[in-house]
Amino acid sequence: QVRLVESGGGLVQAGGSLRLSCVASGRTIGSYTATWYRQAPGKQREFVASIAAGGNTYYADSVKGRFTISRDDAKNTVFLQMSSLKPDDSAVYYCRSLTDWGPGTQVTVSS
């Protein structure tokens, strides 16, 4: 059984930084593309960033240059380093691997 667990969310002021983690069990997360999504209240879930098995990374235009996705294969973990945070970045952030999703972690950016 595959399990994904996100952590690292919290409350931060605009301009601050957070690092989210997504720890996987039951699957080698580096064998497949891993993706971060986010969902703000009243909005659809949206793509944030992904990292392919080969290491290529992709970003939504709204976070390009501010967020960095990375992976630690030894820890079976995918990270999302978020910098220069804006109130519009406030959302629940989810990690996905194939068809499996984590429960999410809340990020709140105050102005």
TANORWO-V889076 format. One record per pair of residues at least 4 apart in sequence whose C-alpha atoms are under 7 Angstrom apart, sorted by the first residue. I is the first residue (numbers start at 0). J is the second residue. Records with the same first field share a line. If there is no record, write none. Layout:
I=J + J
This chain:
0=25
1=24 + 25 + 26
2=23 + 24 + 25
3=21 + 22 + 23 + 24 + 100 + 101
4=21 + 22 + 23 + 101 + 102
5=19 + 20 + 21 + 22 + 93 + 94 + 101 + 103 + 104
6=19 + 20 + 21 + 104
7=17 + 18 + 19 + 20
8=17 + 19 + 104 + 105 + 106
9=105 + 106 + 107
10=106 + 107 + 108
11=15 + 107 + 108 + 109
12=108 + 109 + 110
13=83 + 84 + 85 + 86 + 108 + 109 + 110
14=82 + 83 + 84 + 85
15=82 + 83 + 84
16=81 + 82 + 83 + 84
17=80 + 81 + 82
18=78 + 79 + 80 + 81
19=78 + 79 + 80
20=76 + 77 + 78 + 79
21=76 + 77 + 78 + 94
22=75 + 76 + 77
23=28 + 75 + 76
27=75
28=33 + 75
29=52 + 72
30=52
31=51 + 52 + 96
32=49 + 50 + 51 + 52 + 96
33=49 + 50 + 51 + 95 + 96
34=48 + 49 + 50 + 94 + 95 + 96
35=46 + 47 + 48 + 49 + 92 + 93 + 94 + 95
36=44 + 45 + 46 + 47 + 92 + 93 + 94
37=44 + 45 + 46 + 47 + 90 + 91 + 92 + 93
38=42 + 43 + 44 + 45 + 90 + 91 + 92
39=89 + 90 + 91
46=59
47=58 + 59
48=57 + 58 + 59 + 68
49=56 + 57 + 58 + 68
50=54 + 55 + 56 + 57 + 68 + 69
51=55 + 56
58=62 + 63
59=63
62=66
65=81 + 82 + 83
66=79 + 80 + 81 + 82
67=79 + 80 + 81
68=78 + 79 + 80
69=77 + 78 + 79
70=76 + 77 + 78
71=75 + 76 + 77
72=76
84=88 + 108
85=108
86=108 + 109 + 110
88=108
89=106 + 107 + 108
90=105 + 106 + 107
91=103 + 104 + 105 + 106
92=103 + 104 + 105
93=100 + 101 + 102 + 103 + 104
94=100 + 101
95=99 + 100 + 101
96=100
